[in-house]
Amino acid sequence: MKQAGTVTQGAPRHQAKVLSLAQHGRLPAATVTDCLDISGWKTVKAKSGTQVPFPKGQPLRYPTSVSAEKWGKQWVIIKVTPHGDRSC
């Protein structure tokens, strides 16, 4: 984005739900599904503030699958898989 001269404004919103939680074993793990809403998250040209449109057909709300592990006292996101080919 720096090379393209763009920045983001706003923030995405989430509707996350824990699908599974395994607290046994060496590392506790969780699988989470999220409906990522990017409608309030804009990409703009840094110098002019002109909005850069999303790619044609890009849903503004789409599911993501997330894998997380608990390292010490905090959860760490290990993998995020976006499913931008469908909406939620």
PDB file of N, CA, C and O in Angstrom, chain B, residues numbered from 101:
ATOM      1  N   MET B 101       0.820  -1.181   0.000  1.00  0.00           N
ATOM      2  CA  MET B 101       0.000   0.000   0.000  1.00  0.00           C
ATOM      3  C   MET B 101       0.870   1.254   0.000  1.00  0.00           C
ATOM      4  O   MET B 101       0.520   2.263  -0.611  1.00  0.00           O
ATOM      5  N   LYS B 102       2.000   1.179   0.687  1.00  0.00           N
ATOM      6  CA  LYS B 102       2.892   2.339   0.698  1.00  0.00           C
ATOM      7  C   LYS B 102       3.372   2.650  -0.710  1.00  0.00           C
ATOM      8  O   LYS B 102       3.373   3.810  -1.120  1.00  0.00           O
ATOM      9  N   GLN B 103       3.780   1.626  -1.456  1.00  0.00           N
ATOM     10  CA  GLN B 103       4.242   1.829  -2.819  1.00  0.00           C
ATOM     11  C   GLN B 103       3.130   2.358  -3.723  1.00  0.00           C
ATOM     12  O   GLN B 103       3.394   3.125  -4.649  1.00  0.00           O
ATOM     13  N   ALA B 104       1.893   1.954  -3.457  1.00  0.00           N
ATOM     14  CA  ALA B 104       0.758   2.402  -4.264  1.00  0.00           C
ATOM     15  C   ALA B 104       0.267   3.779  -3.822  1.00  0.00           C
ATOM     16  O   ALA B 104      -0.567   4.386  -4.495  1.00  0.00           O
ATOM     17  N   GLY B 105       0.782   4.276  -2.691  1.00  0.00           N
ATOM     18  CA  GLY B 105       0.358   5.578  -2.198  1.00  0.00           C
ATOM     19  C   GLY B 105      -1.040   5.578  -1.612  1.00  0.00           C
ATOM     20  O   GLY B 105      -1.749   6.582  -1.678  1.00  0.00           O
ATOM     21  N   THR B 106      -1.438   4.439  -1.032  1.00  0.00           N
ATOM     22  CA  THR B 106      -2.774   4.335  -0.448  1.00  0.00           C
ATOM     23  C   THR B 106      -2.701   4.083   1.049  1.00  0.00           C
ATOM     24  O   THR B 106      -1.696   3.599   1.571  1.00  0.00           O
ATOM     25  N   VAL B 107      -3.785   4.422   1.722  1.00  0.00           N
ATOM     26  CA  VAL B 107      -3.944   4.166   3.157  1.00  0.00           C
ATOM     27  C   VAL B 107      -5.377   3.700   3.382  1.00  0.00           C
ATOM     28  O   VAL B 107      -6.229   3.830   2.503  1.00  0.00           O
ATOM     29  N   THR B 108      -5.631   3.157   4.570  1.00  0.00           N
ATOM     30  CA  THR B 108      -6.997   2.761   4.902  1.00  0.00           C
ATOM     31  C   THR B 108      -7.584   3.736   5.904  1.00  0.00           C
ATOM     32  O   THR B 108      -6.866   4.338   6.702  1.00  0.00           O
ATOM     33  N   GLN B 109      -8.890   3.883   5.852  1.00  0.00           N
ATOM     34  CA  GLN B 109      -9.632   4.703   6.800  1.00  0.00           C
ATOM     35  C   GLN B 109     -10.778   3.857   7.333  1.00  0.00           C
ATOM     36  O   GLN B 109     -11.312   3.002   6.627  1.00  0.00           O
ATOM     37  N   GLY B 110     -11.151   4.103   8.587  1.00  0.00           N
ATOM     38  CA  GLY B 110     -12.211   3.317   9.192  1.00  0.00           C
ATOM     39  C   GLY B 110     -11.667   2.013   9.722  1.00  0.00           C
ATOM     40  O   GLY B 110     -10.463   1.879   9.940  1.00  0.00           O
ATOM     41  N   ALA B 111     -12.531   1.067   9.927  1.00  0.00           N
ATOM     42  CA  ALA B 111     -12.121  -0.228  10.468  1.00  0.00           C
ATOM     43  C   ALA B 111     -13.126  -1.302  10.060  1.00  0.00           C
ATOM     44  O   ALA B 111     -14.307  -1.017   9.864  1.00  0.00           O
ATOM     45  N   PRO B 112     -12.648  -2.530   9.934  1.00  0.00           N
ATOM     46  CA  PRO B 112     -13.590  -3.617   9.667  1.00  0.00           C
ATOM     47  C   PRO B 112     -14.373  -3.940  10.942  1.00  0.00           C
ATOM     48  O   PRO B 112     -13.939  -3.626  12.051  1.00  0.00           O
ATOM     49  N   ARG B 113     -15.514  -4.561  10.765  1.00  0.00           N
ATOM     50  CA  ARG B 113     -16.303  -5.046  11.905  1.00  0.00           C
ATOM     51  C   ARG B 113     -16.359  -6.555  11.833  1.00  0.00           C
ATOM     52  O   ARG B 113     -16.222  -7.146  10.762  1.00  0.00           O
ATOM     53  N   HIS B 114     -16.564  -7.175  12.989  1.00  0.00           N
ATOM     54  CA  HIS B 114     -16.545  -8.632  13.081  1.00  0.00           C
ATOM     55  C   HIS B 114     -17.788  -9.154  13.782  1.00  0.00           C
ATOM     56  O   HIS B 114     -18.381  -8.464  14.612  1.00  0.00           O
ATOM     57  N   GLN B 115     -18.180 -10.380  13.442  1.00  0.00           N
ATOM     58  CA  GLN B 115     -19.195 -11.142  14.149  1.00  0.00           C
ATOM     59  C   GLN B 115     -18.611 -12.538  14.323  1.00  0.00           C
ATOM     60  O   GLN B 115     -18.964 -13.467  13.597  1.00  0.00           O
ATOM     61  N   ALA B 116     -17.725 -12.672  15.282  1.00  0.00           N
ATOM     62  CA  ALA B 116     -16.999 -13.925  15.477  1.00  0.00           C
ATOM     63  C   ALA B 116     -17.758 -14.872  16.408  1.00  0.00           C
ATOM     64  O   ALA B 116     -18.402 -14.448  17.368  1.00  0.00           O
ATOM     65  N   LYS B 117     -17.662 -16.163  16.096  1.00  0.00           N
ATOM     66  CA  LYS B 117     -18.258 -17.216  16.919  1.00  0.00           C
ATOM     67  C   LYS B 117     -17.256 -18.351  17.041  1.00  0.00           C
ATOM     68  O   LYS B 117     -16.657 -18.770  16.050  1.00  0.00           O
ATOM     69  N   VAL B 118     -17.076 -18.846  18.255  1.00  0.00           N
ATOM     70  CA  VAL B 118     -16.187 -19.980  18.487  1.00  0.00           C
ATOM     71  C   VAL B 118     -16.912 -21.252  18.058  1.00  0.00           C
ATOM     72  O   VAL B 118     -17.995 -21.556  18.557  1.00  0.00           O
ATOM     73  N   LEU B 119     -16.307 -21.994  17.129  1.00  0.00           N
ATOM     74  CA  LEU B 119     -16.890 -23.256  16.671  1.00  0.00           C
ATOM     75  C   LEU B 119     -16.415 -24.425  17.502  1.00  0.00           C
ATOM     76  O   LEU B 119     -17.180 -25.347  17.786  1.00  0.00           O
ATOM     77  N   SER B 120     -15.145 -24.388  17.894  1.00  0.00           N
ATOM     78  CA  SER B 120     -14.608 -25.474  18.720  1.00  0.00           C
ATOM     79  C   SER B 120     -13.511 -24.932  19.618  1.00  0.00           C
ATOM     80  O   SER B 120     -12.806 -23.984  19.270  1.00  0.00           O
ATOM     81  N   LEU B 121     -13.384 -25.552  20.773  1.00  0.00           N
ATOM     82  CA  LEU B 121     -12.371 -25.160  21.749  1.00  0.00           C
ATOM     83  C   LEU B 121     -11.801 -26.421  22.363  1.00  0.00           C
ATOM     84  O   LEU B 121     -12.532 -27.192  22.985  1.00  0.00           O
ATOM     85  N   ALA B 122     -10.502 -26.646  22.197  1.00  0.00           N
ATOM     86  CA  ALA B 122      -9.820 -27.810  22.752  1.00  0.00           C
ATOM     87  C   ALA B 122      -8.817 -27.317  23.790  1.00  0.00           C
ATOM     88  O   ALA B 122      -7.787 -26.744  23.434  1.00  0.00           O
ATOM     89  N   GLN B 123      -9.106 -27.532  25.052  1.00  0.00           N
ATOM     90  CA  GLN B 123      -8.236 -27.034  26.107  1.00  0.00           C
ATOM     91  C   GLN B 123      -7.287 -28.093  26.635  1.00  0.00           C
ATOM     92  O   GLN B 123      -6.523 -27.838  27.565  1.00  0.00           O
ATOM     93  N   HIS B 124      -7.331 -29.278  26.050  1.00  0.00           N
ATOM     94  CA  HIS B 124      -6.454 -30.362  26.478  1.00  0.00           C
ATOM     95  C   HIS B 124      -5.217 -30.392  25.587  1.00  0.00           C
ATOM     96  O   HIS B 124      -5.242 -29.885  24.465  1.00  0.00           O
ATOM     97  N   GLY B 125      -4.159 -30.975  26.076  1.00  0.00           N
ATOM     98  CA  GLY B 125      -2.948 -31.063  25.285  1.00  0.00           C
ATOM     99  C   GLY B 125      -1.977 -29.942  25.603  1.00  0.00           C
ATOM    100  O   GLY B 125      -2.213 -29.129  26.497  1.00  0.00           O
ATOM    101  N   ARG B 126      -0.891 -29.911  24.864  1.00  0.00           N
ATOM    102  CA  ARG B 126       0.183 -28.954  25.100  1.00  0.00           C
ATOM    103  C   ARG B 126      -0.263 -27.516  24.863  1.00  0.00           C
ATOM    104  O   ARG B 126       0.049 -26.629  25.658  1.00  0.00           O
ATOM    105  N   LEU B 127      -0.995 -27.281  23.766  1.00  0.00           N
ATOM    106  CA  LEU B 127      -1.473 -25.941  23.430  1.00  0.00           C
ATOM    107  C   LEU B 127      -2.989 -25.953  23.270  1.00  0.00           C
ATOM    108  O   LEU B 127      -3.505 -26.654  22.399  1.00  0.00           O
ATOM    109  N   PRO B 128      -3.711 -25.199  24.083  1.00  0.00           N
ATOM    110  CA  PRO B 128      -5.146 -25.061  23.827  1.00  0.00           C
ATOM    111  C   PRO B 128      -5.353 -24.453  22.437  1.00  0.00           C
ATOM    112  O   PRO B 128      -4.576 -23.601  22.004  1.00  0.00           O
ATOM    113  N   ALA B 129      -6.396 -24.893  21.748  1.00  0.00           N
ATOM    114  CA  ALA B 129      -6.650 -24.429  20.379  1.00  0.00           C
ATOM    115  C   ALA B 129      -8.129 -24.125  20.197  1.00  0.00           C
ATOM    116  O   ALA B 129      -8.982 -24.692  20.879  1.00  0.00           O
ATOM    117  N   ALA B 130      -8.416 -23.226  19.272  1.00  0.00           N
ATOM    118  CA  ALA B 130      -9.791 -22.860  18.964  1.00  0.00           C
ATOM    119  C   ALA B 130      -9.953 -22.677  17.467  1.00  0.00           C
ATOM    120  O   ALA B 130      -9.019 -22.288  16.765  1.00  0.00           O
ATOM    121  N   THR B 131     -11.151 -22.963  16.992  1.00  0.00           N
ATOM    122  CA  THR B 131     -11.547 -22.674  15.625  1.00  0.00           C
ATOM    123  C   THR B 131     -12.688 -21.672  15.710  1.00  0.00           C
ATOM    124  O   THR B 131     -13.662 -21.875  16.435  1.00  0.00           O
ATOM    125  N   VAL B 132     -12.552 -20.594  14.962  1.00  0.00           N
ATOM    126  CA  VAL B 132     -13.511 -19.491  15.016  1.00  0.00           C
ATOM    127  C   VAL B 132     -14.001 -19.206  13.605  1.00  0.00           C
ATOM    128  O   VAL B 132     -13.230 -19.293  12.649  1.00  0.00           O
ATOM    129  N   THR B 133     -15.266 -18.869  13.471  1.00  0.00           N
ATOM    130  CA  THR B 133     -15.789 -18.368  12.203  1.00  0.00           C
ATOM    131  C   THR B 133     -16.171 -16.908  12.427  1.00  0.00           C
ATOM    132  O   THR B 133     -16.619 -16.528  13.509  1.00  0.00           O
ATOM    133  N   ASP B 134     -15.989 -16.113  11.407  1.00  0.00           N
ATOM    134  CA  ASP B 134     -16.245 -14.687  11.530  1.00  0.00           C
ATOM    135  C   ASP B 134     -16.923 -14.201  10.265  1.00  0.00           C
ATOM    136  O   ASP B 134     -16.602 -14.648   9.164  1.00  0.00           O
ATOM    137  N   CYS B 135     -17.863 -13.283  10.429  1.00  0.00           N
ATOM    138  CA  CYS B 135     -18.422 -12.577   9.282  1.00  0.00           C
ATOM    139  C   CYS B 135     -17.716 -11.228   9.262  1.00  0.00           C
ATOM    140  O   CYS B 135     -18.043 -10.332  10.039  1.00  0.00           O
ATOM    141  N   LEU B 136     -16.753 -11.097   8.375  1.00  0.00           N
ATOM    142  CA  LEU B 136     -15.961  -9.879   8.266  1.00  0.00           C
ATOM    143  C   LEU B 136     -16.727  -8.861   7.433  1.00  0.00           C
ATOM    144  O   LEU B 136     -17.105  -9.137   6.295  1.00  0.00           O
ATOM    145  N   ASP B 137     -16.953  -7.689   8.005  1.00  0.00           N
ATOM    146  CA  ASP B 137     -17.692  -6.614   7.340  1.00  0.00           C
ATOM    147  C   ASP B 137     -16.712  -5.482   7.034  1.00  0.00           C
ATOM    148  O   ASP B 137     -16.248  -4.791   7.940  1.00  0.00           O
ATOM    149  N   ILE B 138     -16.401  -5.299   5.746  1.00  0.00           N
ATOM    150  CA  ILE B 138     -15.427  -4.279   5.347  1.00  0.00           C
ATOM    151  C   ILE B 138     -16.102  -3.025   4.786  1.00  0.00           C
ATOM    152  O   ILE B 138     -15.435  -2.166   4.209  1.00  0.00           O
ATOM    153  N   SER B 139     -17.423  -2.919   4.953  1.00  0.00           N
ATOM    154  CA  SER B 139     -18.141  -1.784   4.366  1.00  0.00           C
ATOM    155  C   SER B 139     -17.703  -0.443   4.949  1.00  0.00           C
ATOM    156  O   SER B 139     -17.820   0.580   4.275  1.00  0.00           O
ATOM    157  N   GLY B 140     -17.203  -0.422   6.182  1.00  0.00           N
ATOM    158  CA  GLY B 140     -16.743   0.822   6.795  1.00  0.00           C
ATOM    159  C   GLY B 140     -15.236   0.996   6.757  1.00  0.00           C
ATOM    160  O   GLY B 140     -14.686   1.843   7.461  1.00  0.00           O
ATOM    161  N   TRP B 141     -14.571   0.203   5.941  1.00  0.00           N
ATOM    162  CA  TRP B 141     -13.105   0.204   5.865  1.00  0.00           C
ATOM    163  C   TRP B 141     -12.727   0.581   4.439  1.00  0.00           C
ATOM    164  O   TRP B 141     -12.841  -0.243   3.531  1.00  0.00           O
ATOM    165  N   LYS B 142     -12.288   1.790   4.234  1.00  0.00           N
ATOM    166  CA  LYS B 142     -12.034   2.314   2.899  1.00  0.00           C
ATOM    167  C   LYS B 142     -10.535   2.421   2.601  1.00  0.00           C
ATOM    168  O   LYS B 142      -9.730   2.712   3.486  1.00  0.00           O
ATOM    169  N   THR B 143     -10.185   2.182   1.355  1.00  0.00           N
ATOM    170  CA  THR B 143      -8.832   2.436   0.873  1.00  0.00           C
ATOM    171  C   THR B 143      -8.883   3.733   0.084  1.00  0.00           C
ATOM    172  O   THR B 143      -9.713   3.892  -0.811  1.00  0.00           O
ATOM    173  N   VAL B 144      -7.989   4.665   0.421  1.00  0.00           N
ATOM    174  CA  VAL B 144      -7.971   5.970  -0.248  1.00  0.00           C
ATOM    175  C   VAL B 144      -6.545   6.319  -0.674  1.00  0.00           C
ATOM    176  O   VAL B 144      -5.573   5.820  -0.107  1.00  0.00           O
ATOM    177  N   LYS B 145      -6.443   7.178  -1.675  1.00  0.00           N
ATOM    178  CA  LYS B 145      -5.146   7.716  -2.086  1.00  0.00           C
ATOM    179  C   LYS B 145      -4.664   8.644  -0.973  1.00  0.00           C
ATOM    180  O   LYS B 145      -5.407   9.529  -0.549  1.00  0.00           O
ATOM    181  N   ALA B 146      -3.451   8.458  -0.499  1.00  0.00           N
ATOM    182  CA  ALA B 146      -2.934   9.220   0.637  1.00  0.00           C
ATOM    183  C   ALA B 146      -2.892  10.717   0.368  1.00  0.00           C
ATOM    184  O   ALA B 146      -3.212  11.509   1.255  1.00  0.00           O
ATOM    185  N   LYS B 147      -2.510  11.114  -0.817  1.00  0.00           N
ATOM    186  CA  LYS B 147      -2.353  12.546  -1.115  1.00  0.00           C
ATOM    187  C   LYS B 147      -3.681  13.247  -1.377  1.00  0.00           C
ATOM    188  O   LYS B 147      -3.879  14.380  -0.938  1.00  0.00           O
ATOM    189  N   SER B 148      -4.587  12.590  -2.082  1.00  0.00           N
ATOM    190  CA  SER B 148      -5.821  13.267  -2.488  1.00  0.00           C
ATOM    191  C   SER B 148      -7.032  12.899  -1.640  1.00  0.00           C
ATOM    192  O   SER B 148      -8.008  13.647  -1.595  1.00  0.00           O
ATOM    193  N   GLY B 149      -6.975  11.753  -0.971  1.00  0.00           N
ATOM    194  CA  GLY B 149      -8.135  11.289  -0.217  1.00  0.00           C
ATOM    195  C   GLY B 149      -9.193  10.631  -1.084  1.00  0.00           C
ATOM    196  O   GLY B 149     -10.260  10.262  -0.593  1.00  0.00           O
ATOM    197  N   THR B 150      -8.903  10.480  -2.377  1.00  0.00           N
ATOM    198  CA  THR B 150      -9.842   9.837  -3.297  1.00  0.00           C
ATOM    199  C   THR B 150      -9.964   8.361  -2.962  1.00  0.00           C
ATOM    200  O   THR B 150      -8.963   7.662  -2.805  1.00  0.00           O
ATOM    201  N   GLN B 151     -11.211   7.890  -2.853  1.00  0.00           N
ATOM    202  CA  GLN B 151     -11.445   6.487  -2.517  1.00  0.00           C
ATOM    203  C   GLN B 151     -11.080   5.580  -3.678  1.00  0.00           C
ATOM    204  O   GLN B 151     -11.397   5.870  -4.832  1.00  0.00           O
ATOM    205  N   VAL B 152     -10.415   4.488  -3.364  1.00  0.00           N
ATOM    206  CA  VAL B 152     -10.080   3.456  -4.340  1.00  0.00           C
ATOM    207  C   VAL B 152     -11.180   2.405  -4.246  1.00  0.00           C
ATOM    208  O   VAL B 152     -11.389   1.841  -3.172  1.00  0.00           O
ATOM    209  N   PRO B 153     -11.886   2.128  -5.330  1.00  0.00           N
ATOM    210  CA  PRO B 153     -13.001   1.178  -5.244  1.00  0.00           C
ATOM    211  C   PRO B 153     -12.513  -0.249  -4.993  1.00  0.00           C
ATOM    212  O   PRO B 153     -11.402  -0.628  -5.365  1.00  0.00           O
ATOM    213  N   PHE B 154     -13.386  -1.022  -4.347  1.00  0.00           N
ATOM    214  CA  PHE B 154     -13.104  -2.439  -4.176  1.00  0.00           C
ATOM    215  C   PHE B 154     -13.145  -3.117  -5.543  1.00  0.00           C
ATOM    216  O   PHE B 154     -13.761  -2.596  -6.473  1.00  0.00           O
ATOM    217  N   PRO B 155     -12.496  -4.274  -5.673  1.00  0.00           N
ATOM    218  CA  PRO B 155     -12.587  -5.008  -6.944  1.00  0.00           C
ATOM    219  C   PRO B 155     -14.051  -5.329  -7.274  1.00  0.00           C
ATOM    220  O   PRO B 155     -14.866  -5.542  -6.377  1.00  0.00           O
ATOM    221  N   LYS B 156     -14.363  -5.359  -8.549  1.00  0.00           N
ATOM    222  CA  LYS B 156     -15.727  -5.662  -8.993  1.00  0.00           C
ATOM    223  C   LYS B 156     -16.163  -7.015  -8.441  1.00  0.00           C
ATOM    224  O   LYS B 156     -15.435  -8.002  -8.536  1.00  0.00           O
ATOM    225  N   GLY B 157     -17.346  -7.044  -7.871  1.00  0.00           N
ATOM    226  CA  GLY B 157     -17.886  -8.293  -7.336  1.00  0.00           C
ATOM    227  C   GLY B 157     -17.436  -8.620  -5.914  1.00  0.00           C
ATOM    228  O   GLY B 157     -17.853  -9.636  -5.358  1.00  0.00           O
ATOM    229  N   GLN B 158     -16.601  -7.786  -5.324  1.00  0.00           N
ATOM    230  CA  GLN B 158     -16.105  -8.035  -3.958  1.00  0.00           C
ATOM    231  C   GLN B 158     -17.251  -7.874  -2.961  1.00  0.00           C
ATOM    232  O   GLN B 158     -17.809  -6.783  -2.843  1.00  0.00           O
ATOM    233  N   PRO B 159     -17.615  -8.946  -2.236  1.00  0.00           N
ATOM    234  CA  PRO B 159     -18.640  -8.776  -1.212  1.00  0.00           C
ATOM    235  C   PRO B 159     -18.104  -7.903  -0.072  1.00  0.00           C
ATOM    236  O   PRO B 159     -16.921  -7.966   0.260  1.00  0.00           O
ATOM    237  N   LEU B 160     -18.971  -7.100   0.516  1.00  0.00           N
ATOM    238  CA  LEU B 160     -18.563  -6.245   1.628  1.00  0.00           C
ATOM    239  C   LEU B 160     -18.660  -6.975   2.961  1.00  0.00           C
ATOM    240  O   LEU B 160     -18.113  -6.517   3.964  1.00  0.00           O
ATOM    241  N   ARG B 161     -19.343  -8.093   2.973  1.00  0.00           N
ATOM    242  CA  ARG B 161     -19.413  -8.966   4.150  1.00  0.00           C
ATOM    243  C   ARG B 161     -19.142 -10.390   3.668  1.00  0.00           C
ATOM    244  O   ARG B 161     -19.842 -10.905   2.797  1.00  0.00           O
ATOM    245  N   TYR B 162     -18.118 -11.018   4.244  1.00  0.00           N
ATOM    246  CA  TYR B 162     -17.810 -12.382   3.828  1.00  0.00           C
ATOM    247  C   TYR B 162     -17.242 -13.171   4.999  1.00  0.00           C
ATOM    248  O   TYR B 162     -16.629 -12.600   5.901  1.00  0.00           O
ATOM    249  N   PRO B 163     -17.451 -14.501   4.982  1.00  0.00           N
ATOM    250  CA  PRO B 163     -16.976 -15.325   6.093  1.00  0.00           C
ATOM    251  C   PRO B 163     -15.469 -15.551   6.041  1.00  0.00           C
ATOM    252  O   PRO B 163     -14.859 -15.583   4.972  1.00  0.00           O
ATOM    253  N   THR B 164     -14.897 -15.703   7.214  1.00  0.00           N
ATOM    254  CA  THR B 164     -13.507 -16.122   7.350  1.00  0.00           C
ATOM    255  C   THR B 164     -13.451 -17.256   8.368  1.00  0.00           C
ATOM    256  O   THR B 164     -14.257 -17.311   9.297  1.00  0.00           O
ATOM    257  N   SER B 165     -12.511 -18.139   8.185  1.00  0.00           N
ATOM    258  CA  SER B 165     -12.244 -19.222   9.141  1.00  0.00           C
ATOM    259  C   SER B 165     -10.921 -18.905   9.818  1.00  0.00           C
ATOM    260  O   SER B 165      -9.950 -18.533   9.158  1.00  0.00           O
ATOM    261  N   VAL B 166     -10.887 -19.053  11.133  1.00  0.00           N
ATOM    262  CA  VAL B 166      -9.716 -18.656  11.909  1.00  0.00           C
ATOM    263  C   VAL B 166      -9.287 -19.799  12.821  1.00  0.00           C
ATOM    264  O   VAL B 166     -10.117 -20.426  13.479  1.00  0.00           O
ATOM    265  N   SER B 167      -7.982 -20.063  12.853  1.00  0.00           N
ATOM    266  CA  SER B 167      -7.401 -21.017  13.802  1.00  0.00           C
ATOM    267  C   SER B 167      -6.552 -20.235  14.789  1.00  0.00           C
ATOM    268  O   SER B 167      -5.779 -19.357  14.406  1.00  0.00           O
ATOM    269  N   ALA B 168      -6.706 -20.566  16.070  1.00  0.00           N
ATOM    270  CA  ALA B 168      -5.958 -19.855  17.114  1.00  0.00           C
ATOM    271  C   ALA B 168      -5.413 -20.845  18.127  1.00  0.00           C
ATOM    272  O   ALA B 168      -5.975 -21.922  18.323  1.00  0.00           O
ATOM    273  N   GLU B 169      -4.317 -20.473  18.769  1.00  0.00           N
ATOM    274  CA  GLU B 169      -3.716 -21.265  19.838  1.00  0.00           C
ATOM    275  C   GLU B 169      -3.437 -20.347  21.024  1.00  0.00           C
ATOM    276  O   GLU B 169      -3.185 -19.154  20.857  1.00  0.00           O
ATOM    277  N   LYS B 170      -3.485 -20.920  22.211  1.00  0.00           N
ATOM    278  CA  LYS B 170      -3.196 -20.134  23.406  1.00  0.00           C
ATOM    279  C   LYS B 170      -1.727 -20.335  23.769  1.00  0.00           C
ATOM    280  O   LYS B 170      -1.297 -21.437  24.110  1.00  0.00           O
ATOM    281  N   TRP B 171      -0.983 -19.260  23.687  1.00  0.00           N
ATOM    282  CA  TRP B 171       0.440 -19.262  24.027  1.00  0.00           C
ATOM    283  C   TRP B 171       0.581 -18.494  25.330  1.00  0.00           C
ATOM    284  O   TRP B 171       0.432 -17.272  25.353  1.00  0.00           O
ATOM    285  N   GLY B 172       0.861 -19.187  26.386  1.00  0.00           N
ATOM    286  CA  GLY B 172       0.945 -18.533  27.688  1.00  0.00           C
ATOM    287  C   GLY B 172      -0.427 -18.041  28.094  1.00  0.00           C
ATOM    288  O   GLY B 172      -1.364 -18.833  28.199  1.00  0.00           O
ATOM    289  N   LYS B 173      -0.558 -16.734  28.325  1.00  0.00           N
ATOM    290  CA  LYS B 173      -1.835 -16.167  28.761  1.00  0.00           C
ATOM    291  C   LYS B 173      -2.636 -15.519  27.638  1.00  0.00           C
ATOM    292  O   LYS B 173      -3.713 -14.977  27.887  1.00  0.00           O
ATOM    293  N   GLN B 174      -2.129 -15.566  26.395  1.00  0.00           N
ATOM    294  CA  GLN B 174      -2.843 -14.901  25.312  1.00  0.00           C
ATOM    295  C   GLN B 174      -3.104 -15.838  24.134  1.00  0.00           C
ATOM    296  O   GLN B 174      -2.371 -16.797  23.894  1.00  0.00           O
ATOM    297  N   TRP B 175      -4.177 -15.520  23.411  1.00  0.00           N
ATOM    298  CA  TRP B 175      -4.506 -16.266  22.209  1.00  0.00           C
ATOM    299  C   TRP B 175      -3.786 -15.641  21.019  1.00  0.00           C
ATOM    300  O   TRP B 175      -3.715 -14.419  20.889  1.00  0.00           O
ATOM    301  N   VAL B 176      -3.257 -16.500  20.157  1.00  0.00           N
ATOM    302  CA  VAL B 176      -2.519 -16.065  18.970  1.00  0.00           C
ATOM    303  C   VAL B 176      -3.218 -16.641  17.738  1.00  0.00           C
ATOM    304  O   VAL B 176      -3.488 -17.840  17.667  1.00  0.00           O
ATOM    305  N   ILE B 177      -3.503 -15.772  16.775  1.00  0.00           N
ATOM    306  CA  ILE B 177      -4.123 -16.209  15.524  1.00  0.00           C
ATOM    307  C   ILE B 177      -3.051 -16.900  14.686  1.00  0.00           C
ATOM    308  O   ILE B 177      -2.017 -16.306  14.379  1.00  0.00           O
ATOM    309  N   ILE B 178      -3.296 -18.134  14.325  1.00  0.00           N
ATOM    310  CA  ILE B 178      -2.333 -18.935  13.572  1.00  0.00           C
ATOM    311  C   ILE B 178      -2.604 -18.866  12.065  1.00  0.00           C
ATOM    312  O   ILE B 178      -1.681 -18.773  11.256  1.00  0.00           O
ATOM    313  N   LYS B 179      -3.894 -18.913  11.712  1.00  0.00           N
ATOM    314  CA  LYS B 179      -4.247 -18.931  10.294  1.00  0.00           C
ATOM    315  C   LYS B 179      -5.613 -18.273  10.110  1.00  0.00           C
ATOM    316  O   LYS B 179      -6.541 -18.515  10.881  1.00  0.00           O
ATOM    317  N   VAL B 180      -5.719 -17.438   9.075  1.00  0.00           N
ATOM    318  CA  VAL B 180      -6.993 -16.825   8.687  1.00  0.00           C
ATOM    319  C   VAL B 180      -7.238 -17.188   7.230  1.00  0.00           C
ATOM    320  O   VAL B 180      -6.397 -16.935   6.367  1.00  0.00           O
ATOM    321  N   THR B 181      -8.385 -17.778   6.964  1.00  0.00           N
ATOM    322  CA  THR B 181      -8.753 -18.150   5.595  1.00  0.00           C
ATOM    323  C   THR B 181      -9.987 -17.350   5.199  1.00  0.00           C
ATOM    324  O   THR B 181     -11.083 -17.631   5.684  1.00  0.00           O
ATOM    325  N   PRO B 182      -9.827 -16.350   4.320  1.00  0.00           N
ATOM    326  CA  PRO B 182     -10.991 -15.582   3.871  1.00  0.00           C
ATOM    327  C   PRO B 182     -11.762 -16.368   2.813  1.00  0.00           C
ATOM    328  O   PRO B 182     -11.175 -17.089   2.006  1.00  0.00           O
ATOM    329  N   HIS B 183     -13.064 -16.219   2.829  1.00  0.00           N
ATOM    330  CA  HIS B 183     -13.929 -16.851   1.831  1.00  0.00           C
ATOM    331  C   HIS B 183     -14.651 -15.728   1.079  1.00  0.00           C
ATOM    332  O   HIS B 183     -15.873 -15.600   1.161  1.00  0.00           O
ATOM    333  N   GLY B 184     -13.890 -14.925   0.354  1.00  0.00           N
ATOM    334  CA  GLY B 184     -14.395 -13.756  -0.338  1.00  0.00           C
ATOM    335  C   GLY B 184     -15.240 -14.069  -1.554  1.00  0.00           C
ATOM    336  O   GLY B 184     -15.748 -13.161  -2.211  1.00  0.00           O
ATOM    337  N   ASP B 185     -15.397 -15.362  -1.862  1.00  0.00           N
ATOM    338  CA  ASP B 185     -16.225 -15.750  -2.990  1.00  0.00           C
ATOM    339  C   ASP B 185     -17.689 -15.876  -2.616  1.00  0.00           C
ATOM    340  O   ASP B 185     -18.527 -16.174  -3.466  1.00  0.00           O
ATOM    341  N   ARG B 186     -18.004 -15.647  -1.334  1.00  0.00           N
ATOM    342  CA  ARG B 186     -19.400 -15.692  -0.896  1.00  0.00           C
ATOM    343  C   ARG B 186     -19.629 -14.620   0.163  1.00  0.00           C
ATOM    344  O   ARG B 186     -18.672 -14.036   0.672  1.00  0.00           O
ATOM    345  N   SER B 187     -20.856 -14.364   0.489  1.00  0.00           N
ATOM    346  CA  SER B 187     -21.150 -13.325   1.478  1.00  0.00           C
ATOM    347  C   SER B 187     -21.841 -13.953   2.691  1.00  0.00           C
ATOM    348  O   SER B 187     -22.279 -15.103   2.658  1.00  0.00           O
ATOM    349  N   CYS B 188     -21.922 -13.158   3.759  1.00  0.00           N
ATOM    350  CA  CYS B 188     -22.603 -13.629   4.972  1.00  0.00           C
ATOM    351  C   CYS B 188     -23.499 -12.532   5.505  1.00  0.00           C
ATOM    352  O   CYS B 188     -24.166 -12.719   6.523  1.00  0.00           O
TER     353      CYS B 188
END
